[in-house]
């Protein structure tokens, strides 16, 4: 019997630096993807980025310039994709399309 794949979730960031998760491989308009993985794996890996009741991209505030926001998001994206159980958003797209 074939093993059923776990449901992927996508971690994504808003312009203000807030991080949220949505079920599936995708993200709302106006947001940027960080990585994909199972919900529990995402929560465990993002636990260190829990600030004042929500997940956030380190180094981003409402006053952060756009270029610095992008750089902070890219640093986080690279950092997260190297962790066990997480994959890039693009790998998640490939898995979804092949599955």
C-alpha positions in Angstrom: 0.0 0.0 0.0 1.4 3.4 -1.0 2.2 5.8 1.8 0.1 9.0 1.7 2.1 12.2 1.5 1.8 14.6 4.4 0.0 17.9 3.6 2.3 20.7 2.8 1.8 24.2 4.3 3.4 27.4 3.1 5.1 29.9 5.4 4.8 33.4 4.0 5.6 37.0 5.0 3.8 40.3 4.8 5.5 43.6 4.0 5.5 44.4 7.7 7.5 41.3 8.5 4.7 39.2 10.0 4.9 35.5 9.2 1.8 33.2 8.7 1.2 29.7 7.5 -1.5 28.6 5.0 -2.5 25.1 4.0 -1.2 23.9 0.7 1.4 25.3 -1.6 0.5 28.9 -2.2 0.2 32.2 -0.5 -2.2 35.3 -0.5 -1.7 38.2 -3.0 0.8 40.8 -1.7 2.7 38.3 0.4 6.1 36.6 -0.2 6.8 32.8 0.3 9.5 31.7 2.7 9.3 27.9 2.6 7.1 24.8 2.7 6.7 21.9 5.1 4.3 20.1 7.4 2.5 22.4 9.8 4.2 21.0 12.9 7.6 21.3 11.3 7.0 24.9 10.3 5.8 25.8 13.8 8.8 24.1 15.4 11.3 25.8 13.1 9.7 29.3 13.4 9.4 29.1 17.2 12.6 31.2 17.6 10.9 33.9 15.6 7.9 34.3 17.9 7.7 37.9 19.1 4.9 39.5 21.1 2.2 37.0 20.0 3.1 36.4 16.4 5.8 35.0 14.1 8.0 37.7 12.5 10.9 38.0 10.1 13.9 39.1 12.2 15.2 42.6 11.3 11.9 44.0 9.9 9.8 46.7 11.4 7.3 49.2 10.0 10.1 51.6 9.5 12.5 49.3 7.7 13.4 50.4 4.1 12.1 48.1 1.3 15.6 46.9 0.3 16.4 45.9 3.9 13.0 44.1 4.2 13.9 42.1 1.1 17.4 41.3 2.3 16.0 40.2 5.7 13.4 38.0 4.1 16.1 36.4 1.8 18.3 35.7 4.8 15.4 34.0 6.6 14.5 32.0 3.4 18.0 30.7 3.0 18.2 29.9 6.7 14.9 28.0 6.8 15.4 25.9 3.6 18.5 24.4 5.0 16.6 22.9 7.9 15.4 19.3 8.0 11.8 18.8 7.0 11.5 22.2 5.2 11.8 22.9 1.4 11.8 25.9 -0.8 8.5 27.1 -2.0 9.6 26.2 -5.5 10.3 22.6 -4.5 6.9 22.5 -2.9 5.4 23.6 -6.2 7.2 20.8 -8.0 6.1 18.2 -5.4 2.5 19.4 -5.7 2.6 19.3 -9.5 4.2 15.8 -9.5 2.0 14.3 -6.8 
